[in-house]
Amino acid sequence: MGIIGWIVLGLIAGAIAKLILPGKQGGGWIVTLILGVVGALLGGFLGSVLFNAPLEDFWSLQTWLLAIGGSIIVLLIWGLVTRNRGNARA
């Protein structure tokens, strides 16, 4: 699957990850979708390196789970990074 496929998959995976992991992460939906793309790319990379997962098919359940898992990881990290920003200005 090419980079365009991962971008589209990442946009959808970012939205799904936000539904799974609601909260007060910094940024809005645009930032969430961008983080979803980064997470999908990260999940695809880690899946191919660590698990030797074949990720050629866009509709494969394995591909979707790796993309959503990567998006959740990136959203969690983003939430930790932006957690104290609102309190620092007080």
Phi, psi and omega in degrees: 000138183277179183295326178296320177298319178291327178293313178297314178299321180294323177297316179290318180295325177296320177294318178294319179297323178293324176292323179287323186240068179288155180167192183252051173292147179297146180093169180252209182293326180297314178297320179298318180293321176296317177295329176296319177296315178299318179294321178295317177296318178296314179298318177295319179295310181295323178295321180285327181280310186280320187251359183053041184281128174284122187239041182276337187260126181294325186266011179286136178298323179299317179296316180294318180295320177294320180293315180292319177299316177297322179293321177296317178299315180294321177295321177297315179296317179298321178296322177291322181291320185265002184299317187265004181294322180290328180280337183287337182276350184286000000 
